[in-house]
Amino acid sequence: MVGKNSPLEIIVFSDYICPFCFIGYLTLKKLREAYGDKIRFTWKHYPLYPGNFKPIMSDDFILGVFERIKNLVEERNLDVEVIPPELPFTIPDSEKAFEASECARDQGKFWEFHERVFEALFKEHKDIGSVEVLKEIATDVGMEVERFEKCLNSGSKRDIIIQNYREGRNKGITGVPTFIIKNHGVIIGAEPYSLFKEEIDRALEHKEK
């Protein structure tokens, strides 16, 4: 049973290759710093392009996306530097990174790994679909790499990704990022910190009653 003193759960449906999910994650970091153990985030994997489908993106489109992220980061005073990639640049597949993050969870390193995956793509322009890149990230965050690689190669985490995606579809989610504030409401997209704060404060106030 969830009591009034338990953390307020915020369920996040998101994808590593979604630029606005990256902005959303940076906003969540600020919220964690502000609210501490009053809130708890639960990450759910929701592939932006499930299966084999992935649209072809022009160089101009990709540069425009990175420019928009850069502008949002500056406008919202988020603590990260976003640099446009050298062209040609291909948006990687993210499902292997999803699996890798669950392997990181087994070693208590989910959030550290999670952040580095975003940074690897949007700051360093690395292929986060590559096992070698994911192993580098595992090393960076202090994981047992041999154990991590064995987990990743086993495919044992694929069912979690499928279950998360189905859960999202059952909830009517069609895009990311989507934030479900438990027993309160839903925020869709990379909305500003002020909106999250307003909704979280309202939800916490309701819990206290």
ROSE-4610 file (N, C-alpha, C; in Angstrom, 1 decimal, always signed):
// ROSE-4610
residu = [M/M/M/V/V/V/G/G/G/K/K/K/N/N/N/S/S/S/P/P/P/L/L/L/E/E/E/I/I/I/I/I/I/V/V/V/F/F/F/S/S/S/D/D/D/Y/Y/Y/I/I/I/C/C/C/P/P/P/F/F/F/C/C/C/F/F/F/I/I/I/G/G/G/Y/Y/Y/L/L/L/T/T/T/L/L/L/K/K/K/K/K/K/L/L/L/R/R/R/E/E/E/A/A/A/Y/Y/Y/G/G/G/D/D/D/K/K/K/I/I/I/R/R/R/F/F/F/T/T/T/W/W/W/K/K/K/H/H/H/Y/Y/Y/P/P/P/L/L/L/Y/Y/Y/P/P/P/G/G/G/N/N/N/F/F/F/K/K/K/P/P/P/I/I/I/M/M/M/S/S/S/D/D/D/D/D/D/F/F/F/I/I/I/L/L/L/G/G/G/V/V/V/F/F/F/E/E/E/R/R/R/I/I/I/K/K/K/N/N/N/L/L/L/V/V/V/E/E/E/E/E/E/R/R/R/N/N/N/L/L/L/D/D/D/V/V/V/E/E/E/V/V/V/I/I/I/P/P/P/P/P/P/E/E/E/L/L/L/P/P/P/F/F/F/T/T/T/I/I/I/P/P/P/D/D/D/S/S/S/E/E/E/K/K/K/A/A/A/F/F/F/E/E/E/A/A/A/S/S/S/E/E/E/C/C/C/A/A/A/R/R/R/D/D/D/Q/Q/Q/G/G/G/K/K/K/F/F/F/W/W/W/E/E/E/F/F/F/H/H/H/E/E/E/R/R/R/V/V/V/F/F/F/E/E/E/A/A/A/L/L/L/F/F/F/K/K/K/E/E/E/H/H/H/K/K/K/D/D/D/I/I/I/G/G/G/S/S/S/V/V/V/E/E/E/V/V/V/L/L/L/K/K/K/E/E/E/I/I/I/A/A/A/T/T/T/D/D/D/V/V/V/G/G/G/M/M/M/E/E/E/V/V/V/E/E/E/R/R/R/F/F/F/E/E/E/K/K/K/C/C/C/L/L/L/N/N/N/S/S/S/G/G/G/S/S/S/K/K/K/R/R/R/D/D/D/I/I/I/I/I/I/I/I/I/Q/Q/Q/N/N/N/Y/Y/Y/R/R/R/E/E/E/G/G/G/R/R/R/N/N/N/K/K/K/G/G/G/I/I/I/T/T/T/G/G/G/V/V/V/P/P/P/T/T/T/F/F/F/I/I/I/I/I/I/K/K/K/N/N/N/H/H/H/G/G/G/V/V/V/I/I/I/I/I/I/G/G/G/A/A/A/E/E/E/P/P/P/Y/Y/Y/S/S/S/L/L/L/F/F/F/K/K/K/E/E/E/E/E/E/I/I/I/D/D/D/R/R/R/A/A/A/L/L/L/E/E/E/H/H/H/K/K/K/E/E/E/K/K/K]
num = [1/1/1/2/2/2/3/3/3/4/4/4/5/5/5/6/6/6/7/7/7/8/8/8/9/9/9/10/10/10/11/11/11/12/12/12/13/13/13/14/14/14/15/15/15/16/16/16/17/17/17/18/18/18/19/19/19/20/20/20/21/21/21/22/22/22/23/23/23/24/24/24/25/25/25/26/26/26/27/27/27/28/28/28/29/29/29/30/30/30/31/31/31/32/32/32/33/33/33/34/34/34/35/35/35/36/36/36/37/37/37/38/38/38/39/39/39/40/40/40/41/41/41/42/42/42/43/43/43/44/44/44/45/45/45/46/46/46/47/47/47/48/48/48/49/49/49/50/50/50/51/51/51/52/52/52/53/53/53/54/54/54/55/55/55/56/56/56/57/57/57/58/58/58/59/59/59/60/60/60/61/61/61/62/62/62/63/63/63/64/64/64/65/65/65/66/66/66/67/67/67/68/68/68/69/69/69/70/70/70/71/71/71/72/72/72/73/73/73/74/74/74/75/75/75/76/76/76/77/77/77/78/78/78/79/79/79/80/80/80/81/81/81/82/82/82/83/83/83/84/84/84/85/85/85/86/86/86/87/87/87/88/88/88/89/89/89/90/90/90/91/91/91/92/92/92/93/93/93/94/94/94/95/95/95/96/96/96/97/97/97/98/98/98/99/99/99/100/100/100/101/101/101/102/102/102/103/103/103/104/104/104/105/105/105/106/106/106/107/107/107/108/108/108/109/109/109/110/110/110/111/111/111/112/112/112/113/113/113/114/114/114/115/115/115/116/116/116/117/117/117/118/118/118/119/119/119/120/120/120/121/121/121/122/122/122/123/123/123/124/124/124/125/125/125/126/126/126/127/127/127/128/128/128/129/129/129/130/130/130/131/131/131/132/132/132/133/133/133/134/134/134/135/135/135/136/136/136/137/137/137/138/138/138/139/139/139/140/140/140/141/141/141/142/142/142/143/143/143/144/144/144/145/145/145/146/146/146/147/147/147/148/148/148/149/149/149/150/150/150/151/151/151/152/152/152/153/153/153/154/154/154/155/155/155/156/156/156/157/157/157/158/158/158/159/159/159/160/160/160/161/161/161/162/162/162/163/163/163/164/164/164/165/165/165/166/166/166/167/167/167/168/168/168/169/169/169/170/170/170/171/171/171/172/172/172/173/173/173/174/174/174/175/175/175/176/176/176/177/177/177/178/178/178/179/179/179/180/180/180/181/181/181/182/182/182/183/183/183/184/184/184/185/185/185/186/186/186/187/187/187/188/188/188/189/189/189/190/190/190/191/191/191/192/192/192/193/193/193/194/194/194/195/195/195/196/196/196/197/197/197/198/198/198/199/199/199/200/200/200/201/201/201/202/202/202/203/203/203/204/204/204/205/205/205/206/206/206/207/207/207/208/208/208/209/209/209]
x = [+0.8/+0.0/+0.9/+0.5/+1.3/+0.8/+1.6/+1.2/+1.6/+1.1/+1.3/+2.8/+3.6/+5.0/+5.9/+5.3/+6.0/+6.3/+7.4/+7.7/+6.6/+6.4/+5.5/+6.2/+5.5/+6.1/+5.8/+6.8/+6.7/+7.2/+6.3/+6.7/+7.1/+8.2/+8.8/+8.9/+8.1/+8.3/+9.2/+10.3/+11.3/+12.2/+12.9/+13.8/+15.1/+16.3/+17.6/+17.8/+17.2/+17.5/+16.6/+15.7/+14.7/+15.4/+15.6/+16.3/+15.6/+14.2/+13.5/+13.4/+13.6/+13.8/+15.0/+16.1/+17.3/+17.1/+16.3/+16.0/+15.1/+14.2/+13.3/+14.2/+15.2/+16.0/+16.8/+17.3/+18.0/+17.1/+15.9/+14.9/+14.6/+14.5/+14.3/+15.5/+16.7/+17.8/+17.7/+17.2/+17.0/+15.9/+14.9/+13.8/+14.2/+15.1/+15.6/+16.4/+17.2/+18.0/+17.1/+16.0/+15.1/+14.2/+13.7/+12.7/+13.3/+14.5/+15.1/+14.2/+14.0/+13.3/+11.8/+11.3/+9.9/+9.3/+10.2/+9.7/+10.6/+10.0/+10.8/+10.4/+11.5/+11.3/+11.4/+10.4/+10.5/+10.6/+11.7/+11.9/+11.3/+10.6/+10.0/+10.6/+11.1/+11.6/+10.5/+10.5/+9.5/+10.1/+10.4/+11.1/+10.4/+11.1/+10.5/+10.1/+11.0/+10.8/+10.9/+9.8/+9.8/+10.0/+10.6/+10.8/+11.9/+11.8/+12.8/+12.6/+11.5/+11.3/+12.1/+12.8/+13.4/+13.5/+12.9/+12.8/+14.2/+14.3/+15.6/+15.5/+16.6/+16.6/+17.7/+17.4/+18.3/+19.3/+20.4/+21.5/+20.9/+20.1/+19.5/+18.6/+17.8/+16.9/+17.7/+18.7/+19.5/+20.2/+20.8/+21.4/+20.3/+19.1/+18.1/+17.7/+17.6/+17.3/+18.3/+19.6/+20.6/+20.6/+20.3/+20.3/+19.1/+18.0/+16.9/+17.2/+17.9/+18.3/+19.2/+20.2/+21.1/+20.4/+19.5/+18.7/+17.9/+17.3/+16.5/+17.4/+18.5/+19.5/+19.9/+20.2/+20.6/+19.5/+18.3/+17.1/+16.8/+16.9/+16.5/+17.7/+18.9/+20.0/+20.3/+20.3/+20.6/+22.1/+22.6/+24.0/+24.6/+24.6/+25.2/+25.6/+26.6/+26.9/+26.5/+25.8/+25.3/+26.0/+26.7/+27.5/+26.9/+26.6/+26.1/+27.1/+26.7/+27.6/+28.2/+29.3/+29.8/+29.0/+28.8/+28.0/+28.8/+28.3/+26.9/+26.8/+25.6/+25.4/+24.1/+24.2/+23.0/+22.5/+21.2/+20.7/+20.7/+21.3/+21.5/+20.2/+20.2/+19.2/+19.4/+18.3/+18.4/+18.1/+17.6/+17.1/+18.2/+19.4/+20.5/+20.9/+20.8/+21.1/+20.0/+18.8/+17.7/+18.1/+18.5/+18.9/+20.1/+21.1/+22.3/+22.0/+21.0/+20.6/+20.1/+19.3/+18.8/+19.9/+20.9/+22.1/+22.8/+22.9/+23.5/+22.7/+21.3/+20.5/+20.9/+21.2/+21.6/+22.8/+23.7/+24.9/+24.7/+23.4/+23.1/+23.7/+23.8/+24.4/+23.4/+22.1/+21.2/+21.3/+21.1/+21.0/+22.3/+23.5/+24.8/+24.9/+24.6/+24.7/+23.7/+22.5/+21.4/+21.9/+22.5/+22.9/+24.1/+25.0/+26.1/+25.7/+24.6/+24.1/+23.6/+22.8/+22.4/+23.6/+24.5/+25.7/+26.5/+26.6/+27.4/+26.8/+25.5/+24.8/+24.8/+24.3/+24.0/+25.2/+26.2/+27.4/+28.6/+28.7/+29.9/+29.6/+28.3/+27.9/+28.3/+28.3/+28.7/+27.5/+27.8/+26.7/+26.3/+25.3/+24.8/+24.2/+24.1/+23.7/+24.8/+26.0/+27.2/+27.5/+27.8/+28.1/+29.4/+30.4/+31.7/+31.5/+30.6/+30.4/+29.7/+28.8/+28.1/+29.0/+30.0/+31.0/+31.9/+32.2/+33.0/+32.2/+30.9/+30.1/+30.1/+29.9/+29.9/+31.2/+32.3/+33.6/+33.7/+33.2/+33.1/+32.4/+31.3/+30.5/+30.9/+32.0/+32.5/+31.9/+31.4/+30.7/+31.7/+31.3/+32.1/+31.8/+32.7/+32.4/+32.2/+32.9/+32.7/+31.3/+30.8/+29.5/+28.4/+28.7/+27.8/+27.7/+28.8/+28.8/+28.1/+28.3/+27.6/+26.1/+25.7/+24.2/+23.7/+24.4/+24.0/+23.9/+24.9/+24.9/+23.9/+23.4/+22.5/+21.1/+20.8/+19.4/+18.4/+18.8/+17.9/+17.0/+17.3/+16.6/+15.5/+15.5/+14.6/+13.2/+12.8/+11.4/+10.9/+11.9/+11.5/+11.2/+12.0/+11.7/+10.3/+10.0/+8.8/+7.6/+7.8/+6.7/+6.5/+7.6/+7.5/+6.7/+7.1/+6.5/+5.0/+4.6/+3.2/+2.4/+3.1/+2.4/+2.1/+3.1/+2.9/+1.7/+1.7/+0.6/-0.7/-0.8/-2.0/-2.5/-1.5/-1.9/-2.2/-2.1/-2.5/-1.3/-0.1/+1.0/+1.4/+1.6/+2.0/+3.3/+3.8/+5.0/+5.8/+7.0/+7.9/+8.6/+9.0/+8.8/+7.4/+6.9/+5.6/+5.9/+5.4/+5.6/+4.3/+4.1/+2.9/+3.1/+2.5/+2.6/+1.5/+1.9/+1.0/-0.1/-1.3/-2.6/-2.8/-2.2/-2.4/-2.6/-1.6/-1.8/-0.7/-0.7/+0.3/+0.9/+2.2/+2.9/+3.6/+3.3/+3.8/+4.8/+6.0/+7.0/+8.0/+8.9/+10.0/+9.6/+8.6/+8.1/+9.1/+8.9/+9.9/+9.8/+10.8/+10.9/+9.7/+9.3/+8.2/+6.9/+6.6/+5.4/+5.5/+6.6/+6.8/+6.7/+7.3/+7.2/+5.8/+5.1/+3.7/+2.9/+3.0/+2.2/+2.7/+4.0/+4.5/+4.1/+4.1/+3.7/+2.2/+1.4/+0.0/-0.3/+0.5/+0.3/+0.8/+1.9/+2.4/+1.4/+0.8/-0.2/-1.4/-1.8/-3.0/-2.6/-1.4/-1.0/-1.1/-0.8/-0.7/-2.1/-3.1/-4.5/-5.1]
y = [-1.2/+0.0/+1.3/+2.2/+3.5/+4.5/+4.9/+5.8/+7.3/+8.2/+9.6/+10.0/+9.2/+9.6/+8.8/+8.0/+7.3/+8.3/+8.0/+8.9/+9.0/+10.1/+10.3/+9.7/+8.7/+8.0/+8.7/+9.0/+9.5/+8.5/+8.0/+7.0/+7.7/+7.4/+8.0/+7.1/+7.3/+6.5/+7.3/+6.7/+7.5/+6.6/+7.3/+6.6/+7.4/+6.7/+7.3/+8.2/+7.8/+8.5/+9.7/+9.9/+11.0/+12.3/+13.3/+14.5/+15.2/+15.1/+15.8/+15.0/+13.7/+12.8/+13.2/+13.6/+14.0/+15.3/+16.2/+17.4/+17.1/+16.1/+15.7/+15.1/+14.3/+13.7/+14.8/+15.8/+16.8/+17.6/+17.7/+18.4/+17.5/+16.2/+15.2/+15.3/+15.5/+15.6/+16.8/+17.9/+19.1/+18.8/+18.1/+17.8/+16.9/+15.9/+15.0/+15.8/+16.8/+17.6/+18.5/+18.9/+19.8/+19.0/+17.9/+17.2/+16.0/+15.5/+14.4/+13.2/+12.6/+11.4/+11.5/+12.8/+13.0/+12.4/+12.3/+11.8/+10.6/+9.7/+8.6/+8.4/+8.2/+8.0/+6.6/+6.1/+4.8/+4.9/+4.4/+4.6/+3.4/+3.7/+2.6/+2.8/+1.8/+1.8/+1.9/+2.9/+3.0/+3.4/+2.4/+2.7/+3.7/+4.7/+5.7/+5.1/+4.2/+3.5/+2.0/+1.4/+0.0/-0.9/-2.1/-3.0/-2.5/-2.8/-2.5/-1.1/-0.5/+0.8/+2.0/+2.7/+3.9/+4.9/+6.1/+7.0/+7.5/+7.9/+8.5/+10.0/+10.5/+11.9/+12.6/+13.7/+14.5/+15.2/+15.6/+16.3/+17.6/+18.3/+19.5/+19.3/+18.2/+17.9/+17.6/+16.7/+16.4/+17.6/+18.5/+19.7/+20.6/+20.6/+21.4/+20.9/+19.6/+19.0/+19.3/+19.2/+19.5/+21.0/+21.8/+23.3/+23.6/+22.9/+23.1/+22.6/+21.5/+21.0/+22.0/+22.5/+23.5/+24.7/+25.2/+26.4/+26.1/+25.0/+24.6/+24.5/+23.9/+23.8/+25.1/+26.0/+27.4/+28.2/+28.1/+28.8/+28.4/+27.1/+26.5/+26.4/+26.8/+26.8/+25.4/+24.4/+23.0/+22.8/+22.0/+21.8/+20.8/+21.1/+20.2/+21.1/+20.6/+21.3/+20.4/+20.9/+20.2/+20.7/+19.8/+20.1/+19.4/+20.1/+19.4/+18.4/+17.3/+16.3/+16.6/+16.0/+16.1/+15.2/+15.7/+15.0/+14.1/+13.0/+12.5/+11.9/+11.9/+11.4/+10.5/+9.3/+8.4/+8.2/+8.4/+8.2/+6.7/+6.2/+4.8/+4.1/+2.8/+2.0/+2.1/+2.1/+2.2/+1.0/+0.0/-1.2/-1.9/-2.0/-2.6/-1.8/-0.5/+0.4/+0.2/+0.0/-0.4/-1.6/-2.6/-3.9/-3.7/-2.9/-2.6/-1.9/-1.0/-0.2/-1.2/-2.2/-3.2/-4.1/-4.3/-5.0/-4.2/-2.9/-1.9/-1.9/-2.0/-2.0/-3.2/-4.3/-5.5/-5.2/-4.3/-3.9/-2.6/-2.2/-0.9/+0.3/+0.3/+1.5/+2.0/+1.8/+2.1/+3.6/+4.5/+5.9/+6.5/+6.0/+6.5/+6.1/+4.8/+4.3/+5.1/+5.3/+6.0/+7.3/+8.1/+9.4/+9.4/+8.5/+8.4/+8.0/+7.2/+6.8/+8.1/+8.9/+10.1/+11.0/+11.2/+12.0/+11.4/+10.1/+9.5/+9.8/+9.9/+10.2/+11.7/+12.5/+13.9/+14.8/+14.4/+15.2/+14.7/+13.3/+12.7/+12.1/+12.0/+11.5/+10.1/+9.2/+7.8/+7.0/+5.8/+4.8/+4.0/+4.4/+3.7/+2.4/+2.0/+0.7/-0.3/+0.2/-0.6/-1.2/-2.5/-3.2/-2.7/-2.3/-1.8/-0.5/+0.4/+1.7/+1.5/+0.6/+0.3/-0.3/-1.1/-1.6/-0.4/+0.5/+1.7/+2.5/+2.6/+3.3/+2.6/+1.2/+0.4/+0.6/+0.7/+0.9/+2.3/+3.3/+4.6/+4.8/+4.0/+4.1/+3.1/+2.4/+1.5/+0.1/-0.4/-1.7/-2.8/-4.0/-5.2/-5.5/-5.2/-5.3/-6.7/-7.6/-9.0/-9.5/-9.2/-9.6/-8.8/-7.5/-6.7/-7.3/-7.6/-8.1/-9.4/-10.3/-11.6/-11.4/-10.5/-10.1/-9.6/-8.7/-8.1/-9.1/-9.9/-10.9/-12.0/-12.2/-13.3/-13.0/-11.7/-11.3/-11.4/-11.6/-11.9/-10.7/-9.5/-8.3/-7.9/-8.6/-8.2/-8.2/-9.1/-9.2/-8.0/-7.4/-6.2/-5.0/-4.9/-3.9/-4.1/-5.3/-5.6/-5.3/-5.7/-5.5/-4.0/-3.2/-1.7/-1.1/-1.5/-0.9/-1.3/-2.5/-2.9/-2.2/-2.0/-1.2/+0.2/+0.8/+2.2/+2.2/+1.3/+1.2/+1.1/+0.2/+0.0/+1.2/+2.1/+3.3/+4.4/+4.1/+5.1/+6.0/+5.6/+6.5/+6.2/+7.3/+7.3/+8.0/+8.7/+9.5/+9.7/+10.1/+10.3/+11.6/+12.2/+11.6/+11.8/+10.9/+11.0/+10.7/+11.6/+11.5/+11.3/+10.2/+10.0/+10.2/+11.2/+11.5/+10.7/+9.6/+8.6/+9.2/+8.8/+9.2/+10.7/+11.3/+12.8/+13.2/+13.0/+13.5/+13.1/+13.6/+13.3/+14.6/+14.5/+15.6/+15.0/+15.5/+15.0/+16.0/+15.5/+16.4/+17.0/+17.7/+18.3/+19.6/+19.6/+20.8/+21.4/+22.7/+23.4/+22.9/+23.1/+22.7/+23.3/+24.5/+25.2/+24.4/+23.8/+23.0/+21.8/+21.1/+19.9/+20.2/+21.3/+21.7/+22.0/+22.7/+23.0/+21.8/+20.8/+19.6/+18.7/+18.6/+17.8/+18.4/+19.7/+20.3/+20.1/+20.1/+19.9/+18.4/+17.5/+16.1/+15.8/+16.4/+16.2/+16.7/+17.9/+18.5/+17.5/+17.0/+16.1/+14.8/+14.3/+13.1/+13.4/+14.6/+14.9/+15.0/+15.1/+15.3/+13.9]
z = [+0.0/+0.0/+0.0/-0.8/-0.9/+0.1/+1.0/+2.0/+1.6/+2.4/+2.1/+2.2/+2.9/+3.1/+2.1/+1.2/+0.2/-0.9/-1.7/-2.8/-3.9/-4.5/-5.6/-6.8/-7.4/-8.6/-9.9/-10.7/-12.0/-13.0/-13.9/-14.8/-16.1/-16.7/-17.8/-19.0/-20.1/-21.3/-22.2/-22.7/-23.4/-24.2/-25.1/-26.0/-26.1/-26.1/-26.1/-27.4/-28.5/-29.7/-29.9/-29.0/-29.1/-28.4/-29.2/-28.6/-27.5/-27.6/-26.6/-25.3/-25.5/-24.3/-23.5/-24.3/-23.6/-22.8/-23.4/-22.7/-21.4/-21.6/-20.5/-19.4/-19.8/-18.7/-18.0/-18.6/-17.9/-17.0/-17.4/-16.5/-15.3/-15.5/-14.4/-13.4/-13.9/-13.0/-12.0/-12.6/-11.7/-10.7/-11.1/-10.2/-9.1/-9.4/-8.4/-7.3/-7.8/-6.9/-6.0/-6.6/-5.8/-4.8/-5.2/-4.4/-3.6/-4.0/-3.2/-3.2/-2.0/-1.9/-1.9/-2.1/-2.2/-3.5/-4.6/-5.8/-6.3/-7.1/-7.6/-9.1/-9.9/-11.3/-11.7/-12.5/-13.1/-14.6/-15.1/-16.6/-17.3/-18.4/-19.3/-20.7/-21.3/-22.6/-23.7/-24.5/-25.5/-26.8/-27.7/-29.0/-29.8/-30.2/-31.1/-32.5/-32.9/-34.2/-33.9/-33.5/-33.2/-34.4/-34.2/-35.3/-36.2/-37.5/-38.4/-39.1/-38.8/-39.5/-38.9/-39.7/-39.3/-40.5/-40.3/-41.4/-41.9/-43.1/-43.6/-43.3/-42.6/-42.2/-43.0/-43.5/-44.3/-43.3/-43.9/-43.1/-42.5/-43.3/-42.8/-41.7/-41.7/-40.7/-39.4/-39.5/-38.3/-37.7/-38.5/-38.0/-37.3/-37.9/-37.3/-35.9/-35.8/-34.5/-33.5/-33.8/-32.8/-32.5/-33.4/-33.2/-32.2/-32.4/-31.5/-30.1/-30.0/-28.6/-28.0/-28.7/-28.2/-27.7/-28.4/-28.0/-26.8/-26.7/-25.5/-24.2/-24.4/-23.3/-22.8/-23.7/-23.3/-22.7/-23.3/-22.7/-21.3/-21.1/-19.8/-18.8/-19.2/-18.3/-17.8/-18.7/-18.4/-18.5/-17.6/-17.5/-18.4/-19.7/-20.7/-22.0/-22.7/-23.9/-25.1/-26.0/-27.2/-28.4/-29.1/-30.3/-31.5/-32.6/-33.8/-34.3/-34.9/-35.4/-36.7/-37.0/-38.4/-39.3/-40.5/-41.5/-42.4/-42.9/-42.7/-41.3/-40.7/-39.4/-39.5/-38.9/-38.9/-37.5/-37.3/-36.0/-35.7/-34.6/-34.4/-33.9/-33.9/-33.3/-31.7/-31.0/-29.5/-28.7/-29.4/-28.6/-27.9/-28.5/-27.8/-26.5/-26.6/-25.5/-24.4/-24.8/-23.8/-23.0/-23.7/-23.1/-22.2/-22.7/-21.9/-20.6/-20.6/-19.4/-18.3/-18.8/-17.9/-17.3/-18.1/-17.6/-16.5/-16.8/-15.8/-14.6/-14.7/-13.5/-12.6/-13.2/-12.4/-11.5/-11.9/-11.2/-10.4/-10.3/-9.5/-10.2/-11.5/-12.2/-13.3/-13.1/-14.2/-14.5/-13.5/-13.8/-14.3/-13.8/-14.3/-15.8/-16.1/-17.4/-18.4/-17.9/-18.6/-19.1/-18.2/-18.5/-19.6/-19.4/-20.3/-21.7/-21.8/-23.2/-23.9/-23.2/-23.8/-24.2/-23.3/-23.6/-24.8/-24.8/-25.9/-27.3/-27.4/-28.6/-28.9/-27.9/-28.2/-28.0/-27.2/-27.1/-27.9/-27.9/-28.6/-29.9/-30.3/-31.6/-31.8/-30.8/-30.9/-31.3/-31.8/-32.2/-31.0/-30.3/-29.1/-29.4/-30.7/-31.0/-31.1/-30.9/-31.0/-29.6/-29.6/-28.3/-27.8/-28.7/-28.2/-27.6/-28.1/-27.5/-26.1/-26.0/-24.8/-23.7/-24.2/-23.2/-22.7/-23.6/-23.2/-22.1/-22.3/-21.3/-20.0/-20.1/-18.9/-18.1/-18.8/-18.2/-17.5/-18.2/-17.7/-16.4/-16.2/-15.0/-13.9/-14.2/-13.1/-13.0/-14.1/-14.1/-14.3/-13.9/-14.2/-15.7/-16.6/-18.0/-18.5/-18.0/-18.5/-18.1/-16.9/-16.5/-17.4/-17.6/-18.4/-19.8/-20.5/-21.8/-21.9/-20.9/-20.9/-20.9/-20.0/-19.9/-21.2/-21.8/-23.1/-24.2/-24.3/-25.4/-25.3/-24.0/-23.8/-24.3/-24.5/-24.9/-23.8/-22.6/-21.5/-21.1/-21.6/-21.3/-22.3/-23.4/-24.5/-24.1/-23.3/-22.9/-22.1/-21.4/-20.6/-21.6/-22.7/-23.6/-24.3/-24.6/-25.3/-24.3/-23.0/-22.0/-21.8/-21.7/-21.5/-22.7/-23.9/-25.1/-25.1/-24.8/-24.8/-23.7/-22.6/-21.5/-22.0/-22.6/-23.1/-24.1/-25.1/-26.0/-25.4/-24.3/-23.6/-22.9/-22.5/-21.8/-22.8/-24.1/-25.1/-25.5/-25.2/-25.5/-27.0/-27.7/-29.1/-29.4/-28.4/-28.6/-27.3/-27.5/-26.3/-26.4/-25.2/-23.9/-23.3/-22.6/-21.8/-20.4/-19.5/-18.1/-17.4/-16.7/-16.0/-14.5/-13.9/-12.5/-11.8/-11.1/-10.6/-9.8/-10.2/-9.6/-9.7/-10.7/-10.9/-12.3/-13.2/-14.5/-15.4/-16.6/-17.7/-18.3/-18.5/-19.2/-20.4/-21.6/-22.8/-23.5/-23.8/-24.5/-23.5/-24.1/-23.3/-22.7/-21.8/-21.2/-20.2/-19.9/-19.0/-17.6/-16.8/-15.4/-14.6/-14.9/-14.2/-14.2/-15.4/-15.5/-14.7/-14.7/-13.9/-12.4/-12.0/-10.6/-10.1/-11.0/-10.7/-10.5/-11.4/-11.3/-10.2/-9.9/-8.8/-7.5/-7.3/-6.1/-5.8/-6.9/-6.7/-6.3/-7.0/-6.7/-5.2/-4.8/-3.4/-2.4/-2.7/-1.8/-1.7/-2.8/-2.8/-1.9/-2.0/-1.3/+0.2/+0.6/+2.1/+2.7/+1.9/+2.4/+2.9]
